[in-house]
Amino acid sequence: MKKLMITSCSLLCMLTLAACGSNDDAAETPQESYENNCSMCHGQDLSGGNGGPSLDDVASKYTTEELVDIMENGKGGMPAGQAEGEEAEKIAEWLQDQQQ
């Protein structure tokens, strides 16, 4: 059941991102990047949802570099490519700032 939820969330995220196309808007804030790339599975308030784990305490578990790696390369049920490059860095730094 858990694998089915993770797989469903992953597929939904990928389909949503594919339908929306690439968002290279340089004016997008880190919070907007999070909302567009992550909130569907991790919730608007970082509390988790739709099968994604809570990110409430992610800063105590991972460095900014590790978060970027997870977004770019995936981990566990999270597929690779959810955010990449500068956008992934922006989201990772924003996540770190949310817990300070």
C-alpha positions as CSV (number, residue, x, y, z in Angstrom):
1,M,0.0,0.0,0.0
2,K,2.8,2.4,0.9
3,K,4.6,1.7,-2.3
4,L,1.4,2.3,-4.2
5,M,1.0,5.7,-2.6
6,I,4.6,6.7,-3.2
7,T,4.3,5.5,-6.8
8,S,1.0,7.3,-7.3
9,C,2.4,10.5,-5.9
10,S,5.6,10.3,-8.0
11,L,3.6,9.7,-11.2
12,L,1.2,12.6,-10.3
13,C,4.2,14.9,-9.7
14,M,5.8,13.9,-13.0
15,L,2.6,14.3,-15.0
16,T,1.9,17.7,-13.4
17,L,5.4,18.9,-14.1
18,A,5.3,17.6,-17.7
19,A,1.9,19.3,-18.3
20,C,3.1,22.6,-16.9
21,G,6.4,22.6,-18.8
22,S,9.6,24.0,-17.7
23,N,9.5,27.1,-15.5
24,D,12.6,29.1,-15.9
25,D,11.1,32.3,-14.5
26,A,14.1,34.0,-12.8
27,A,11.7,36.2,-10.9
28,E,10.1,33.2,-9.1
29,T,10.7,33.3,-5.4
30,P,12.1,30.3,-3.5
31,Q,8.7,29.8,-1.9
32,E,7.0,29.8,-5.3
33,S,9.5,27.3,-6.6
34,Y,8.7,25.1,-3.6
35,E,5.0,25.5,-4.2
36,N,5.3,24.7,-7.9
37,N,7.7,21.7,-7.5
38,C,7.3,20.2,-4.0
39,S,4.1,21.2,-2.2
40,M,1.9,18.7,-4.1
41,C,3.6,15.8,-2.2
42,H,5.1,17.6,0.8
43,G,2.2,20.1,1.6
44,Q,2.0,23.9,1.5
45,D,3.1,24.0,5.1
46,L,5.9,21.4,4.8
47,S,3.8,19.0,7.0
48,G,3.6,16.2,4.3
49,G,0.6,15.1,2.3
50,N,-0.4,12.9,-0.6
51,G,2.2,10.4,0.4
52,G,5.2,12.7,0.7
53,P,7.0,13.0,4.1
54,S,7.0,16.1,6.2
55,L,9.8,18.5,5.6
56,D,9.3,20.3,9.0
57,D,12.7,19.2,10.3
58,V,14.5,18.6,7.1
59,A,17.2,21.2,7.9
60,S,18.3,19.1,10.9
61,K,18.6,16.0,8.8
62,Y,20.3,17.3,5.6
63,T,22.6,20.0,4.4
64,T,21.7,22.3,1.6
65,E,24.0,20.3,-0.7
66,E,22.3,17.1,0.3
67,L,18.9,18.5,-0.3
68,V,19.9,19.7,-3.8
69,D,21.2,16.2,-4.5
70,I,17.9,14.6,-3.4
71,M,15.9,17.0,-5.6
72,E,18.1,16.4,-8.6
73,N,18.8,12.6,-8.2
74,G,15.9,11.4,-6.2
75,K,15.8,9.3,-3.0
76,G,13.5,6.6,-1.7
77,G,10.1,7.3,-3.2
78,M,11.0,10.7,-4.6
79,P,11.8,10.7,-8.3
80,A,14.8,12.5,-9.7
81,G,14.5,15.9,-11.4
82,Q,11.9,17.5,-9.2
83,A,14.1,20.6,-9.3
84,E,17.5,21.1,-10.7
85,G,20.5,23.4,-10.7
86,E,19.8,27.0,-9.4
87,E,16.2,26.2,-8.7
88,A,17.0,23.2,-6.5
89,E,19.6,25.4,-4.7
90,K,17.0,28.1,-4.1
91,I,14.5,25.7,-2.7
92,A,17.1,23.9,-0.5
93,E,18.3,27.3,1.0
94,W,14.6,28.3,1.5
95,L,13.9,25.0,3.3
96,Q,17.0,25.6,5.6
97,D,15.8,29.1,6.3
98,Q,12.3,27.9,7.3
99,Q,13.8,26.1,10.3
100,Q,16.0,28.8,11.8
